[in-house]
Amino acid sequence: MKHLYSALAVAAISLAATDVCAQNSKMDRVTEKAPTDRSRSALVEAGLMHRVERPMTTSAVRGGGVTNPDCASAQSISVIDPADCATLATIGNNNDAPVDGDQPGCDDPSEAGFQDVWYTFNSGSNLSVSVTLTPADPETQDWGLVVLDACGGTEVFCGFGVTAPVVIDVTENTDYFVEMYSNLDYGTGGEFTLCVAAFTPPDPPANDECDAAIALTTSTECVNTSATLAGATQSLEPATCSNFTADQANDVWFSFVAGAGSNVVTVTGAEDVVLEVFEGDCAGLNSLGCVDAGANGEQISFPSLTEGTTYYARVYAWSGEVTAPDFDICVRNIPPIVDVYCLAGADGTGLGLEERIINVNFAGINNDSPDESPIAPAYSSFIDVTGTAAQGAVLPIAVDVSRNAASTGYSENQVLAWIDFDQNQEFDAVTELVFTSEIGALDIYEGEVTIPGTATLGATRMRVRLHDTHDGSSYENNFNDTPCGIASYGEVEDYTIEITGPTGFNERDARAFSVFPNPTNGDITVNGANLGGSVLFELTDMTGRVVYAEGRNVTAGQAIVLPIAGKVAAGSYSLSLMTEGNRSVQTVVIR
């Protein structure tokens, strides 16, 4: 088990709650670019930090207007009770310190130089201390913190922009040295407070380890179990979920017995957390999937767990600095439904089953399915996964496919989708066909779905079929482009769509504006002959979450550059242009 606070130093180096690299929510990570390299130069390149322009001044004389300009003259301070930091913290000022070029280990070289002042403390009987550095004016000041085990010794901690308390393991009755510095390329020196306080790690929660997992109640209704991340320690490495990987995984554990049908695990009331589910036992866990998509909780659904089998779930905060540790977790069982819709799927006749659907993005649905060869009849029911579509809406759809040793379909593959608009529990092969993709070896099959204004309100069924269009002349293929029956190849998935009333906007033709380049890995340019006046540009992911928004006053035919480069993760998005009473939507793909 790794030490409880081994990740806190990493979190502090990455900058804390008020700093540009804090990233305490998913939206932070989407909109603030979150570079993996958190050096000054990387932050400047990402636009999250800026150099300041000032005449460079240097001083060859140490001492200036301060009494502690170097480690040898460090001012002695005491380790105090954490409750006394507000009143007994040391007040310092490095604005009058001499300027030199001594570079801390975690910072970049400085053309203007560094201003630093020094302090020393004895750890006494403590095994851990918390060090808190608070600048008086964070808008203009630059500040960094270094803790060493001796003058010229090893840096126990080094970070810039640090505001949250840094917890450091120390040896009893040992002197340590603290350097507070400013990199003058990025801000000024100035007044600050420094507090070194005794720290006692909280006891870990009872379910800190897998073998002490709290048993959850599996029910058709969500029966919440309250839990906390306070004091949690890491037992497994962080998982890569939803294209994100945390710096740590101070996790807590739960178990549940799966019911027949679908089982949905939901975490609510927490900050940005990661939820992962496992099969097996604590001595041999196998991850079935994880999710890290929300900022205030997570949900993951499994349509085919084995009834009566025990599974495990772990929860941990994406950030090592947990500010809202308490949360609720439940497991909801959706019993299998006797399905009155026609059977559909594929049996692999001829060359076997290989191509498969791995993600469906539509109307708020963003559902991953296994990236492995389907098993006949190659049908998955995800009817517990619900999207919402308004009468009259034009919505983007994106179906990600894969096959063995490739991330695309075959050149003969095509994706079709139907929605039972009249809710008669039958798919009309023609009138309810809502999406016909192009045929080709694509990674993502994309298009738009128009919801009729006459669609019956309420929950209904959507069916998505991946199939092979080959005529059977070169290899055996039971061609099937209908919503029912068995094809030779491909896969079928079902979802639930909630049809709602119209949004109040007039849905204009998506061709009313153009987007280029699309797909893109940088900024995009929007142009439209009919655009004019005040326009709201809004980019939403397939869950309906807004990841970028900007209002502009434009003239007809004006090309508008939207600076989204690096601000959103790769994937499919809906770009909405909204004027008074009108909205136009197109799909934008970020590579």
C-alpha positions as CSV (number, residue, x, y, z in Angstrom):
1,M,0.0,0.0,0.0
2,K,1.5,3.3,-1.0
3,H,1.6,6.1,1.6
4,L,-1.6,8.1,1.9
5,Y,-0.1,11.4,0.9
6,S,2.5,10.3,-1.6
7,A,0.3,11.8,-4.3
8,L,-0.3,15.2,-2.6
9,A,3.1,16.4,-3.6
10,V,2.4,15.5,-7.2
11,A,-0.9,17.3,-7.0
12,A,0.8,20.4,-5.6
13,I,3.5,20.4,-8.2
14,S,0.7,20.3,-10.8
15,L,-0.6,23.5,-9.1
16,A,-3.4,23.7,-6.7
17,A,-7.1,24.8,-6.5
18,T,-6.7,28.4,-7.7
19,D,-3.9,27.7,-10.2
20,V,-4.1,27.1,-13.9
21,C,-3.2,23.5,-13.6
22,A,-5.6,22.6,-10.7
23,Q,-8.0,20.6,-13.0
24,N,-10.3,19.5,-10.2
25,S,-13.2,18.8,-12.6
26,K,-13.6,17.3,-15.9
27,M,-14.6,20.6,-17.4
28,D,-11.3,22.0,-16.3
29,R,-9.5,19.2,-18.2
30,V,-11.5,19.8,-21.3
31,T,-11.3,23.6,-21.4
32,E,-7.9,24.3,-19.9
33,K,-6.0,21.9,-22.1
34,A,-4.2,20.2,-19.1
35,P,-0.8,19.6,-20.6
36,T,0.9,16.4,-19.4
37,D,4.2,18.4,-19.2
38,R,3.6,20.9,-16.4
39,S,6.8,22.9,-16.9
40,R,6.6,26.7,-17.2
41,S,7.4,26.4,-20.9
42,A,4.6,23.9,-21.5
43,L,2.1,26.0,-19.6
44,V,3.1,29.1,-21.7
45,E,2.8,27.1,-24.9
46,A,-0.7,25.9,-23.8
47,G,-1.7,29.5,-23.0
48,L,-2.2,28.8,-19.3
49,M,0.7,31.0,-18.1
50,H,2.2,34.2,-19.5
51,R,5.6,35.8,-19.2
52,V,5.6,39.4,-18.0
53,E,7.5,42.2,-19.7
54,R,9.8,44.2,-17.4
55,P,13.3,45.6,-17.4
56,M,15.7,42.9,-16.2
57,T,17.6,44.0,-13.1
58,T,20.2,42.1,-11.2
59,S,22.1,42.5,-8.0
60,A,25.5,41.1,-7.2
61,V,25.1,41.8,-3.5
62,R,23.2,39.3,-1.4
63,G,21.3,40.7,1.6
64,G,19.4,43.6,0.0
65,G,16.5,44.6,2.2
66,V,15.9,41.2,3.8
67,T,17.7,39.3,6.5
68,N,17.2,35.8,5.1
69,P,18.3,36.0,1.5
70,D,20.1,32.6,1.4
71,C,20.0,29.2,3.1
72,A,22.8,30.1,5.5
73,S,20.8,33.0,6.9
74,A,17.5,31.1,7.0
75,Q,15.0,32.5,9.5
76,S,13.9,30.0,12.2
77,I,10.2,29.3,12.4
78,S,8.2,26.8,14.6
79,V,6.0,23.9,13.7
80,I,2.6,25.0,15.0
81,D,-0.9,23.6,15.4
82,P,-2.9,23.6,12.2
83,A,-5.6,25.6,13.9
84,D,-3.2,28.4,14.6
85,C,-2.1,29.0,10.9
86,A,-4.7,31.7,10.5
87,T,-3.2,33.8,13.4
88,L,0.4,32.6,13.9
89,A,1.6,32.1,10.4
90,T,4.9,33.7,9.5
91,I,4.6,36.9,7.4
92,G,7.4,37.4,4.9
93,N,8.2,39.5,1.8
94,N,10.7,38.6,-0.9
95,N,10.1,41.8,-2.9
96,D,13.4,43.3,-1.6
97,A,15.4,40.2,-1.9
98,P,18.4,40.3,-4.3
99,V,17.9,38.9,-7.7
100,D,19.9,35.9,-8.7
101,G,19.9,33.1,-11.2
102,D,19.7,30.1,-8.8
103,Q,17.2,27.8,-10.4
104,P,14.9,25.5,-8.3
105,G,14.8,22.0,-9.6
106,C,11.1,22.2,-10.6
107,D,11.3,25.5,-12.5
108,D,12.6,26.7,-15.8
109,P,15.6,29.0,-16.2
110,S,14.7,32.7,-15.7
111,E,16.0,35.6,-17.9
112,A,14.9,38.1,-15.2
113,G,16.2,36.0,-12.4
114,F,14.7,34.7,-9.1
115,Q,14.0,36.4,-5.8
116,D,14.1,34.2,-2.8
117,V,14.0,34.2,1.0
118,W,14.7,31.3,3.3
119,Y,13.3,29.7,6.5
120,T,14.2,26.7,8.6
121,F,12.2,24.5,11.0
122,N,12.9,21.5,13.2
123,S,10.4,18.6,12.8
124,G,10.4,17.8,16.5
125,S,8.3,14.7,17.2
126,N,6.4,14.9,13.9
127,L,6.5,12.4,11.1
128,S,4.5,14.6,8.7
129,V,4.1,18.3,8.4
130,S,1.9,20.5,6.2
131,V,3.5,23.6,4.6
132,T,1.1,26.3,3.4
133,L,2.3,29.3,1.3
134,T,-0.2,32.0,0.6
135,P,0.7,35.1,-1.6
136,A,-0.9,38.4,-0.7
137,D,-1.6,39.2,-4.4
138,P,-1.8,36.1,-6.6
139,E,-2.9,38.2,-9.5
140,T,0.5,39.9,-9.9
141,Q,2.9,37.8,-7.8
142,D,4.7,34.7,-8.8
143,W,5.6,32.2,-6.1
144,G,7.3,28.9,-5.7
145,L,8.1,26.6,-2.7
146,V,11.1,24.4,-2.2
147,V,11.7,22.2,0.9
148,L,15.2,20.7,1.4
149,D,16.7,18.4,4.0
150,A,19.8,20.6,4.2
151,C,21.4,23.6,2.7
152,G,22.5,22.4,-0.8
153,G,20.8,19.1,0.0
154,T,18.0,17.1,-1.5
155,E,14.7,18.8,-2.5
156,V,12.0,17.1,-0.5
157,F,9.4,19.1,-2.4
158,C,9.5,21.6,-5.2
159,G,6.5,23.3,-6.8
160,F,5.4,26.7,-8.2
161,G,1.9,28.2,-8.0
162,V,1.2,26.1,-4.9
163,T,-1.6,27.3,-2.6
164,A,-3.0,24.1,-1.1
165,P,-1.2,22.7,1.9
166,V,1.7,20.4,0.9
167,V,2.0,17.4,3.2
168,I,5.6,16.2,3.6
169,D,7.0,13.2,5.4
170,V,9.8,14.2,7.8
171,T,12.2,12.5,10.1
172,E,11.8,13.3,13.8
173,N,14.0,16.0,15.3
174,T,15.5,17.0,12.0
175,D,16.1,20.5,10.5
176,Y,14.6,21.3,7.2
177,F,14.9,24.4,5.0
178,V,12.2,26.2,3.1
179,E,12.9,28.5,0.1
180,M,10.1,30.8,-1.0
181,Y,11.0,32.3,-4.4
182,S,9.5,34.2,-7.4
183,N,10.5,33.6,-11.0
184,L,10.5,37.2,-12.3
185,D,9.8,36.1,-15.8
186,Y,6.2,35.4,-14.7
187,G,5.4,37.8,-11.9
188,T,6.7,39.9,-9.0
189,G,7.8,39.1,-5.5
190,G,5.8,40.4,-2.6
191,E,4.3,39.7,0.8
192,F,3.1,36.2,1.7
193,T,2.3,34.1,4.7
194,L,4.0,30.8,5.5
195,C,2.8,28.2,7.9
196,V,4.4,24.9,8.8
197,A,2.0,22.8,10.9
198,A,2.0,19.4,12.6
199,F,0.1,16.9,10.5
200,T,-1.6,13.7,11.6
201,P,-2.9,11.6,8.7
202,P,-6.5,10.6,9.2
203,D,-7.3,6.9,9.6
204,P,-8.1,5.2,6.3
205,P,-11.8,4.3,5.8
206,A,-13.0,0.7,6.7
207,N,-13.2,-0.2,3.0
208,D,-9.8,1.1,2.0
209,E,-8.8,-2.4,0.7
210,C,-10.6,-4.8,-1.6
211,D,-10.9,-7.5,1.0
212,A,-12.8,-5.1,3.2
213,A,-15.2,-4.0,0.5
214,I,-18.6,-2.7,1.7
215,A,-21.4,-4.9,0.3
216,L,-24.0,-2.9,-1.7
217,T,-27.6,-3.7,-2.0
218,T,-28.7,-4.7,-5.5
219,S,-32.3,-3.6,-6.1
220,T,-34.6,-2.5,-8.8
221,E,-34.5,0.9,-7.1
222,C,-31.3,2.8,-6.2
223,V,-30.6,2.0,-2.5
224,N,-27.7,4.4,-1.6
225,T,-24.8,3.5,0.6
226,S,-23.0,6.5,2.0
227,A,-19.2,6.4,1.9
228,T,-16.1,8.7,2.0
229,L,-12.8,9.1,0.3
230,A,-11.3,10.9,3.3
231,G,-8.1,9.1,4.3
232,A,-8.2,6.6,1.4
233,T,-4.9,5.1,0.2
234,Q,-4.0,3.6,-3.2
235,S,-4.3,-0.1,-3.7
236,L,-4.1,-0.3,-7.6
237,E,-2.6,2.0,-10.2
238,P,-4.9,4.6,-11.7
239,A,-7.0,3.3,-14.7
240,T,-7.2,5.1,-18.0
241,C,-10.9,5.9,-18.3
242,S,-12.7,8.1,-20.9
243,N,-9.2,9.1,-22.2
244,F,-8.1,10.4,-18.8
245,T,-5.6,9.0,-16.3
246,A,-5.3,10.4,-12.8
247,D,-2.0,11.0,-11.1
248,Q,-3.0,8.7,-8.2
249,A,-5.8,6.4,-7.2
250,N,-6.6,6.7,-3.4
251,D,-9.5,4.3,-3.7
252,V,-12.3,2.7,-1.6
253,W,-14.0,-0.6,-2.4
254,F,-17.4,-2.1,-2.7
255,S,-18.9,-5.4,-3.7
256,F,-22.3,-6.3,-5.1
257,V,-24.1,-9.4,-6.3
258,A,-25.4,-9.1,-9.9
259,G,-29.1,-9.5,-10.6
260,A,-30.5,-10.9,-13.9
261,G,-30.6,-8.4,-16.7
262,S,-28.7,-5.1,-16.6
263,N,-26.8,-3.8,-13.5
264,V,-26.2,-0.1,-13.2
265,V,-23.6,1.2,-10.7
266,T,-24.1,4.9,-9.8
267,V,-22.0,7.3,-7.7
268,T,-23.5,10.7,-6.8
269,G,-22.7,13.7,-4.6
270,A,-18.9,13.5,-5.0
271,E,-16.5,15.6,-6.8
272,D,-14.8,14.4,-10.0
273,V,-14.4,10.7,-9.3
274,V,-13.4,7.6,-11.3
275,L,-15.6,4.4,-11.0
276,E,-14.2,1.0,-12.0
277,V,-15.9,-2.4,-11.8
278,F,-14.1,-5.8,-11.6
279,E,-14.9,-9.5,-11.8
280,G,-13.0,-12.2,-10.0
281,D,-11.8,-12.0,-6.4
282,C,-9.5,-9.6,-4.5
283,A,-6.5,-11.8,-5.2
284,G,-7.2,-11.8,-9.0
285,L,-9.2,-8.9,-10.2
286,N,-10.1,-8.3,-13.9
287,S,-11.4,-4.9,-14.9
288,L,-14.7,-5.0,-16.7
289,G,-14.7,-1.3,-17.4
290,C,-14.4,2.2,-15.9
291,V,-15.8,5.6,-16.4
292,D,-14.5,9.1,-15.8
293,A,-16.9,11.3,-17.7
294,G,-18.7,13.5,-15.1
295,A,-17.7,16.2,-12.7
296,N,-20.2,15.3,-9.9
297,G,-20.5,11.6,-10.0
298,E,-20.4,8.7,-12.5
299,Q,-22.5,5.9,-13.8
300,I,-21.6,2.6,-15.6
301,S,-24.0,0.0,-16.9
302,F,-23.4,-3.7,-17.6
303,P,-26.1,-5.5,-19.6
304,S,-24.8,-9.1,-19.2
305,L,-23.3,-9.8,-15.8
306,T,-23.7,-13.3,-14.4
307,E,-26.7,-13.4,-12.1
308,G,-25.7,-14.3,-8.5
309,T,-22.0,-13.6,-9.0
310,T,-20.1,-11.1,-6.8
311,Y,-18.4,-8.2,-8.5
312,Y,-16.2,-5.4,-7.1
313,A,-16.2,-1.7,-7.6
314,R,-13.7,0.9,-6.6
315,V,-14.1,4.7,-6.4
316,Y,-11.3,7.3,-6.3
317,A,-11.0,11.0,-6.9
318,W,-9.4,12.2,-10.1
319,S,-7.5,14.8,-8.1
320,G,-5.3,14.0,-5.2
321,E,-6.6,17.1,-3.4
322,V,-10.1,15.9,-2.3
323,T,-12.3,18.7,-1.2
324,A,-15.6,16.9,-1.2
325,P,-14.8,13.4,-0.1
326,D,-18.4,12.1,0.8
327,F,-20.6,10.4,-1.8
328,D,-23.4,7.9,-2.3
329,I,-23.2,4.7,-4.3
330,C,-25.9,2.2,-5.4
331,V,-26.4,-0.7,-7.8
332,R,-29.7,-0.7,-9.7
333,N,-30.9,-3.9,-11.3
334,I,-33.0,-3.7,-14.4
335,P,-34.6,-7.2,-14.9
336,P,-34.7,-8.6,-18.4
337,I,-37.7,-7.6,-20.3
338,V,-39.6,-10.0,-22.6
339,D,-38.9,-8.2,-25.8
340,V,-41.7,-7.9,-28.3
341,Y,-39.5,-6.3,-30.9
342,C,-38.3,-8.6,-33.7
343,L,-35.0,-10.5,-33.3
344,A,-32.0,-9.2,-35.1
345,G,-28.2,-9.9,-35.2
346,A,-25.6,-11.9,-37.1
347,D,-24.4,-15.5,-37.1
348,G,-21.0,-15.4,-38.8
349,T,-22.1,-17.7,-41.7
350,G,-19.2,-17.7,-44.1
351,L,-16.1,-16.0,-42.6
352,G,-17.1,-15.8,-39.0
353,L,-18.0,-12.8,-36.8
354,E,-15.4,-10.0,-36.6
355,E,-16.5,-6.4,-37.3
356,R,-18.4,-4.9,-34.3
357,I,-19.9,-1.7,-32.9
358,I,-17.7,-0.2,-30.1
359,N,-19.5,3.1,-29.4
360,V,-22.8,4.8,-30.2
361,N,-23.1,8.5,-29.8
362,F,-26.6,9.9,-30.2
363,A,-29.1,12.2,-28.3
364,G,-27.1,12.1,-25.1
365,I,-26.1,8.4,-25.4
366,N,-22.4,7.8,-25.3
367,N,-22.2,4.0,-24.9
368,D,-19.1,1.9,-25.2
369,S,-19.4,-1.8,-26.0
370,P,-16.7,-4.5,-26.0
371,D,-14.0,-4.2,-28.6
372,E,-13.9,-7.9,-29.3
373,S,-15.3,-10.3,-31.9
374,P,-19.1,-10.7,-31.4
375,I,-20.6,-14.0,-30.4
376,A,-23.7,-15.1,-32.3
377,P,-26.3,-13.8,-32.4
378,A,-24.2,-10.6,-32.2
379,Y,-27.0,-8.7,-30.5
380,S,-26.7,-6.4,-27.4
381,S,-29.6,-4.8,-25.6
382,F,-28.7,-1.4,-24.1
383,I,-32.3,-0.4,-23.5
384,D,-31.4,0.8,-20.0
385,V,-29.3,3.5,-21.8
386,T,-31.6,6.3,-22.8
387,G,-31.2,9.3,-25.1
388,T,-33.5,12.3,-25.4
389,A,-34.7,13.7,-28.7
390,A,-37.1,16.5,-29.3
391,Q,-39.8,16.5,-32.0
392,G,-38.4,18.3,-35.0
393,A,-34.8,18.2,-33.9
394,V,-31.9,17.3,-36.2
395,L,-29.3,15.5,-34.2
396,P,-25.8,14.1,-35.0
397,I,-25.2,10.4,-34.8
398,A,-21.8,8.7,-34.7
399,V,-21.2,5.0,-34.6
400,D,-17.6,3.8,-33.9
401,V,-16.7,0.4,-35.2
402,S,-13.7,-1.9,-35.2
403,R,-12.5,-5.3,-36.4
404,N,-9.5,-7.5,-35.6
405,A,-6.2,-5.8,-36.0
406,A,-7.8,-2.6,-37.3
407,S,-9.8,0.4,-35.9
408,T,-12.1,0.6,-38.9
409,G,-14.8,-1.4,-40.6
410,Y,-14.3,-3.3,-43.8
411,S,-14.8,-1.6,-47.2
412,E,-18.2,-3.2,-47.6
413,N,-19.5,-2.2,-44.1
414,Q,-22.4,0.1,-43.5
415,V,-24.3,1.3,-40.4
416,L,-28.1,1.7,-40.4
417,A,-30.5,2.9,-37.6
418,W,-34.2,2.8,-37.0
419,I,-36.4,4.5,-34.4
420,D,-39.9,3.3,-33.6
421,F,-41.5,6.7,-33.9
422,D,-45.2,5.5,-33.6
423,Q,-44.3,3.2,-30.7
424,N,-46.2,0.2,-32.1
425,Q,-43.3,-2.0,-31.1
426,E,-42.4,-2.7,-34.7
427,F,-39.7,-1.0,-36.9
428,D,-40.9,0.1,-40.3
429,A,-38.0,-0.8,-42.5
430,V,-38.6,2.3,-44.7
431,T,-40.4,5.1,-42.9
432,E,-38.6,4.6,-39.6
433,L,-35.1,4.2,-41.1
434,V,-33.4,7.3,-39.7
435,F,-29.7,6.8,-40.6
436,T,-28.0,5.2,-43.6
437,S,-24.2,5.7,-43.5
438,E,-21.9,5.7,-46.4
439,I,-20.3,2.4,-47.3
440,G,-16.6,2.1,-46.6
441,A,-13.8,1.1,-44.2
442,L,-14.5,3.9,-41.8
443,D,-13.5,4.4,-38.2
444,I,-16.7,6.3,-37.3
445,Y,-19.9,6.3,-39.4
446,E,-21.5,9.7,-39.0
447,G,-24.5,11.6,-40.1
448,E,-27.7,13.2,-38.8
449,V,-31.1,12.0,-37.7
450,T,-34.2,14.0,-38.1
451,I,-37.0,13.5,-35.5
452,P,-40.4,13.9,-37.1
453,G,-42.6,16.6,-35.5
454,T,-45.3,13.8,-35.4
455,A,-43.2,11.3,-33.4
456,T,-45.2,9.9,-30.4
457,L,-44.0,11.4,-27.1
458,G,-42.4,9.1,-24.6
459,A,-39.9,6.2,-24.5
460,T,-39.4,4.2,-27.6
461,R,-36.8,1.9,-29.2
462,M,-33.8,2.7,-31.4
463,R,-32.0,-0.1,-33.3
464,V,-28.5,0.2,-34.8
465,R,-27.2,-2.4,-37.3
466,L,-23.6,-2.8,-38.6
467,H,-23.7,-5.1,-41.6
468,D,-21.8,-6.2,-44.7
469,T,-23.2,-4.9,-48.1
470,H,-21.3,-7.4,-50.3
471,D,-23.4,-9.2,-52.8
472,G,-22.0,-12.6,-52.0
473,S,-20.2,-13.1,-55.3
474,S,-16.7,-13.3,-53.7
475,Y,-17.6,-14.8,-50.3
476,E,-20.7,-16.1,-48.7
477,N,-22.8,-13.3,-47.2
478,N,-26.4,-13.3,-46.0
479,F,-27.1,-9.6,-46.9
480,N,-29.6,-8.0,-44.5
481,D,-30.3,-4.3,-44.5
482,T,-33.5,-4.5,-42.6
483,P,-34.2,-4.0,-38.8
484,C,-35.2,-7.6,-38.3
485,G,-33.5,-11.0,-38.9
486,I,-30.0,-12.4,-39.1
487,A,-27.1,-11.2,-41.3
488,S,-23.9,-13.0,-41.8
489,Y,-21.7,-10.3,-40.4
490,G,-21.8,-7.3,-38.2
491,E,-23.7,-6.6,-35.0
492,V,-27.0,-5.1,-33.7
493,E,-27.6,-2.9,-30.6
494,D,-30.8,-1.6,-29.2
495,Y,-31.3,1.6,-27.1
496,T,-34.1,3.6,-25.6
497,I,-35.0,7.1,-27.0
498,E,-37.2,9.5,-25.0
499,I,-39.2,11.6,-27.5
500,T,-40.0,15.1,-26.0
501,G,-41.8,18.1,-27.2
502,P,-40.1,20.6,-29.5
503,T,-37.3,22.8,-28.1
504,G,-38.8,26.1,-29.1
505,F,-36.1,26.6,-31.7
506,N,-36.7,26.4,-35.4
507,E,-34.3,23.7,-36.5
508,R,-32.6,25.1,-39.6
509,D,-30.9,23.0,-42.2
510,A,-27.4,22.1,-41.0
511,R,-26.1,23.1,-44.5
512,A,-27.0,26.7,-43.5
513,F,-23.3,27.0,-42.4
514,S,-20.1,25.3,-43.3
515,V,-17.3,24.0,-41.0
516,F,-13.7,23.5,-42.1
517,P,-11.5,21.6,-41.6
518,N,-13.8,18.8,-40.5
519,P,-12.4,16.5,-39.1
520,T,-9.9,18.7,-37.4
521,N,-7.1,18.6,-34.9
522,G,-7.0,22.4,-34.4
523,D,-9.2,25.4,-34.7
524,I,-12.3,25.4,-37.0
525,T,-13.7,28.1,-39.3
526,V,-17.4,28.6,-39.6
527,N,-19.0,30.4,-42.5
528,G,-22.6,30.9,-43.5
529,A,-24.3,33.2,-46.0
530,N,-27.4,33.5,-43.8
531,L,-25.6,34.1,-40.5
532,G,-25.9,37.6,-39.1
533,G,-26.2,39.6,-35.9
534,S,-25.7,38.0,-32.5
535,V,-24.8,34.3,-32.8
536,L,-24.1,31.9,-30.0
537,F,-21.6,29.1,-31.0
538,E,-22.0,26.1,-28.7
539,L,-20.0,22.8,-28.9
540,T,-21.5,19.9,-27.0
541,D,-20.3,16.4,-26.5
542,M,-22.5,13.3,-27.1
543,T,-23.7,13.5,-23.5
544,G,-25.2,16.9,-24.1
545,R,-22.5,18.7,-22.0
546,V,-21.3,22.0,-23.3
547,V,-17.5,22.0,-23.7
548,Y,-17.1,25.3,-25.5
549,A,-19.3,28.3,-26.0
550,E,-18.8,31.8,-27.4
551,G,-21.0,34.6,-28.5
552,R,-20.1,36.7,-31.6
553,N,-21.6,39.6,-33.5
554,V,-21.2,38.5,-37.2
555,T,-22.1,39.8,-40.6
556,A,-23.5,37.6,-43.5
557,G,-20.7,35.6,-45.1
558,Q,-18.1,36.4,-42.4
559,A,-15.7,33.6,-41.7
560,I,-15.5,33.0,-37.9
561,V,-12.5,31.1,-36.4
562,L,-13.4,29.2,-33.2
563,P,-10.2,28.7,-31.2
564,I,-10.8,25.1,-29.9
565,A,-7.4,23.7,-30.6
566,G,-6.3,21.7,-27.5
567,K,-9.5,22.6,-25.6
568,V,-11.5,19.5,-26.2
569,A,-10.6,15.8,-26.3
570,A,-10.8,13.7,-29.4
571,G,-14.3,12.6,-30.4
572,S,-17.5,13.6,-32.1
573,Y,-19.3,16.8,-31.1
574,S,-22.4,18.8,-32.0
575,L,-21.7,22.4,-33.1
576,S,-24.9,24.5,-32.6
577,L,-25.2,28.0,-34.1
578,M,-28.1,29.8,-32.3
579,T,-29.6,33.1,-33.3
580,E,-32.9,34.6,-32.2
581,G,-35.5,31.8,-32.6
582,N,-33.3,29.6,-34.8
583,R,-30.7,26.9,-34.3
584,S,-28.5,25.0,-36.8
585,V,-26.5,21.9,-35.9
586,Q,-23.6,20.1,-37.5
587,T,-21.3,17.3,-36.4
588,V,-17.7,18.2,-35.8
589,V,-15.0,15.5,-35.4
590,I,-11.9,16.3,-33.3
591,R,-8.9,14.0,-34.0
